[in-house]
Amino acid sequence: MRKMILLAAFGLCALPAAARAQTYSAPQPLKTEVQGFGGISVGTSSFGSAAAPSFGGRVNIDLLPNLQAVGEFGRLADLQSSLFNLLDYTGVGVHLNAWYGEGGVRFLAPTRSAAVRPYGEATFGYAKLNTTIGGLSGTADAIADAALVVLNRSQPVLGLGGGIEARRGSVAIDMGYRFMKISTGNLVSEALNGGSDFKVNQFRIGVGVRF
């Protein structure tokens, strides 16, 4: 009888441990994600705003379950238009676009489910400004081309943003917002944006593959 009581007691003690072993889930393996995205960017300046399409690609590398290293490149169109629109009355058209590259970190909020995760991120990099002028001819066109050599330069860009990433299998869908600030030199900012840095609000959606 004593042996039966001891065996029963041992069985009762072993049940919680067995239950914990069944409910324990191994941590998700660290992966790399390659993503393409597109969206709408609203460039705000001291003279107004203009909405334009934007696109790019990025790589997210898991460092920890809730931390990623990110690298991104993309194109921003029509960063500044309201000042330039004033020139439409003269028949001169001016457009400012930028290719950029940046890197940083993304913080993923811990959740019970890994399928949907909010995130926030911070990035830093450089943007190559590209200004084009149309409607000029002769000497004026030559002077404008010479001036663009000085204005079309690489400038620091700072990015902050957040959003939600939904994962299913190896596919990830990313929906978010980014704020980007392109710090321009005095000459560039005075000539193109009334002395202010360029500020861009970007709303976008991306699709990626994790492996």
ChimeraX attribute file (.defattr): number of C-alpha atoms within 10 A of each C-alpha:
attribute: neighborCount
match mode: 1-to-1
recipient: residues
	/A:1	6
	/A:2	7
	/A:3	8
	/A:4	9
	/A:5	10
	/A:6	11
	/A:7	12
	/A:8	12
	/A:9	11
	/A:10	11
	/A:11	11
	/A:12	11
	/A:13	11
	/A:14	11
	/A:15	11
	/A:16	11
	/A:17	10
	/A:18	11
	/A:19	10
	/A:20	10
	/A:21	10
	/A:22	9
	/A:23	8
	/A:24	9
	/A:25	8
	/A:26	6
	/A:27	7
	/A:28	9
	/A:29	9
	/A:30	13
	/A:31	15
	/A:32	17
	/A:33	19
	/A:34	17
	/A:35	20
	/A:36	19
	/A:37	18
	/A:38	18
	/A:39	17
	/A:40	18
	/A:41	26
	/A:42	23
	/A:43	24
	/A:44	21
	/A:45	22
	/A:46	15
	/A:47	13
	/A:48	12
	/A:49	20
	/A:50	16
	/A:51	18
	/A:52	15
	/A:53	16
	/A:54	19
	/A:55	18
	/A:56	18
	/A:57	18
	/A:58	19
	/A:59	20
	/A:60	22
	/A:61	18
	/A:62	18
	/A:63	14
	/A:64	14
	/A:65	16
	/A:66	14
	/A:67	17
	/A:68	22
	/A:69	18
	/A:70	20
	/A:71	19
	/A:72	19
	/A:73	18
	/A:74	18
	/A:75	17
	/A:76	23
	/A:77	21
	/A:78	21
	/A:79	27
	/A:80	27
	/A:81	23
	/A:82	17
	/A:83	17
	/A:84	17
	/A:85	15
	/A:86	13
	/A:87	13
	/A:88	12
	/A:89	8
	/A:90	9
	/A:91	11
	/A:92	14
	/A:93	17
	/A:94	19
	/A:95	16
	/A:96	18
	/A:97	18
	/A:98	21
	/A:99	16
	/A:100	21
	/A:101	20
	/A:102	20
	/A:103	20
	/A:104	18
	/A:105	19
	/A:106	23
	/A:107	17
	/A:108	20
	/A:109	16
	/A:110	12
	/A:111	11
	/A:112	8
	/A:113	7
	/A:114	14
	/A:115	12
	/A:116	17
	/A:117	18
	/A:118	17
	/A:119	19
	/A:120	17
	/A:121	19
	/A:122	19
	/A:123	20
	/A:124	18
	/A:125	19
	/A:126	20
	/A:127	25
	/A:128	18
	/A:129	21
	/A:130	17
	/A:131	20
	/A:132	13
	/A:133	15
	/A:134	12
	/A:135	12
	/A:136	14
	/A:137	10
	/A:138	7
	/A:139	9
	/A:140	11
	/A:141	14
	/A:142	11
	/A:143	12
	/A:144	15
	/A:145	15
	/A:146	11
	/A:147	12
	/A:148	16
	/A:149	11
	/A:150	10
	/A:151	19
	/A:152	17
	/A:153	17
	/A:154	19
	/A:155	17
	/A:156	17
	/A:157	22
	/A:158	19
	/A:159	20
	/A:160	17
	/A:161	18
	/A:162	19
	/A:163	18
	/A:164	18
	/A:165	20
	/A:166	15
	/A:167	18
	/A:168	12
	/A:169	9
	/A:170	11
	/A:171	15
	/A:172	19
	/A:173	18
	/A:174	22
	/A:175	17
	/A:176	18
	/A:177	19
	/A:178	19
	/A:179	18
	/A:180	21
	/A:181	20
	/A:182	24
	/A:183	19
	/A:184	23
	/A:185	17
	/A:186	13
	/A:187	12
	/A:188	21
	/A:189	16
	/A:190	13
	/A:191	12
	/A:192	23
	/A:193	22
	/A:194	14
	/A:195	16
	/A:196	19
	/A:197	21
	/A:198	20
	/A:199	22
	/A:200	23
	/A:201	19
	/A:202	22
	/A:203	19
	/A:204	18
	/A:205	18
	/A:206	19
	/A:207	19
	/A:208	21
	/A:209	17
	/A:210	18
	/A:211	12
